[in-house]
Amino acid sequence: MTPVILDAGLILRFVARRYDVSVELLRGRRRSRDLVAPRHAAIWLAKRLLPSRSLPQLANVFNRDHTTIMHAIRSIDDRRSWDDGLAAELLTMEAEIRAMAPIPSEDQEAALRLAGHISDHLTRMVNHFAARDPVGFLAAVGRVFEER
């Protein structure tokens, strides 16, 4: 059996099932109350369970800007201070997620951070070269896949 890896995608899928909404809707642009509450909960849980993830990394997962991620976290923190029901619900979800997948070790976290930085760097490089010479870039990509 393949081990379950705790990542922001797993948290997003868990919250989507819990609130009976699709992952696509949680990552989408709609801002209706029935979507904002689970979206904010998922963001808060992701930051709590994966504290080494940067706001831009979480923003990428949730298809949001990093300032929106900050707002969601602050909003949930504020609401938890006076809404005992929400606080209990979040703790229950956190415990259920922790039971599903182990929290990555520090070495795994470091490897994931490095992979994220490499991915970000490669994305910037690809965008840069594709913008400068789209035809040459596509030819180079084609050669890479021919070698495989």
N, C-alpha and C positions, 0 to 999 in steps of 0.2 A: 504494500500500500504506500502510495506517495505521501510524504509528510506535507501537512498544510503549513504554508509559510505566511506569517503575519506580515501583511503589507497594507497600504492604504486601499488598494483595490478590494482586498478581502473585507475590510471594514465597510467600504461602500456597498458591496454586495449584501453583507449582513444587515445593514441598516435598511437597504431597499426591501429586503424580504420582511423585516420586522414591521415596516410601515406600509407594506403592500403597494409599493411604487416601483417603477423600473429604474435601473441604474441610469439609463439614458435620460429619464426625466430629472433625476437628481443632478446629473451633469449638465442638463440643458439650461436654457435661458429663462424659462418661466419662473416667476417670482411669487406665485400664489402661496398663501399661508400653508396649504396642505403639503407643499413641497419645500418651503423654506425651513420649517421646523425639522424635518428629517435630514435635510441637507446640512443645516447647522450642527445637528447632533453628530452626523458622520464626520464632519470636519473636526469638531471638538474631540471626538473619540480618536481620530487619527493622530492628532497632535499629542494627545495624552498617552496613547499607547506607543507612538513612534516619535519620541521627543527629539531625536536627532534629525528628523526630516525638516528641511528648511521650509519656510513659507512658500517660496517659489516652487519647490518640489510638490508640495501639497496642492498648490494652485494648479499645477499641471494636471494632476490626477482629477481634480474636481472641475476642471475647465473654467477656472476663475482667475482673477487677478490676486496677487498676494495680499493686497489691502482688503479685499473681500474676505480672504481667509482670516486675517486679523480681526475684522469686524465680527465674523461668525463666532470665533473663539471668545471674544470679549462679551458678545451678546449672551452666549450660553453661560459663561462664568457669572455674569450679572444675574441672569434668570435663576440659576441654581441657588443663589444666595437667599431667595425668597420663595422659590417654588420647590417644596419638598418632594412633590410627586415627580417632577422632572429630575431632581437630583437622584432619587431612588431608581428611576428608570435608566438613567445613564450609568449608574453603578452596576445595575443588573446586566445591562448590555456589555459593559466593560468586562465583567466577570465571565460572561458567556463567550466573549471573543477570546479572552485569555485561555479559557478551557479548550477552545477549538485549536488554537495554534500557539506554540511557544513564542515568547518574546525573543527576538534575535539577540545573540550575545554581542558584546562590544566589538569583537572582531568581525562578526557578520554585519553589524551596523557600519563599521568603518569600510568594509568592502562595498556595501550598498551605497554609501556616500560617494566613494570613489567612482563606482559605476555611474552614478547620477552625474558627477562632474564630467566624466569622460563622454557620457551621452550628450550633455549640454554643449560641450566643446565640439564634438563631432557635428551636432546639428548646426552650430554657428558656421563651421567650416563648409559644410554642404551648402548651406544657404548662400554663403559668400561666393563659392566657386560656381554654383548653378546660376547665380545672378550675373557673374562676369562673362561666362561662356557657356550658355545652356546646351548648345550642340556638342561641344567638346566634353562637357560634364556627362551628358547622357552616353556618349561613346565610351568614356572611361568606365562608367558604371556597367555598361554592357560587356566590356572586356573582363571585368571582375567576375561577372556571373558565368562567362564562357569558360573561365579557368576552373570552375567547380565542376 
